[in-house]
Amino acid sequence: MSMQQSTHLAKPETLPEDITSPRAKLVYLYLDVTEDATVEDLQSCLDMRKIDLFSVLNSLTGAGHVSLDDGTYTVAA
């Protein structure tokens, strides 16, 4: 298997290509797998600071990848 094929196979199909930040990818994939989470859930499970999570979530929400409803974040449909 070539390096190019290996890289292609490791990249999940559900990850939008415009998400480039490693932290944003982590948060997006976590939300995709768990279906929804609060900031507290994300902080606990991903071991990230709230200030970093709010920054990432704000970017993902602004790009239309994630939605917020009553304190719970989900991957936008």
Buried (B, 14 or more C-beta within 10 A) or exposed (E): EEEEEEEEEEEEEEBBEEBEEEBBBBBBBBBBEBEEBEBEBBBEEBEBEEEBBEBBBEBBBEBEBBBBEEEBBBBBE
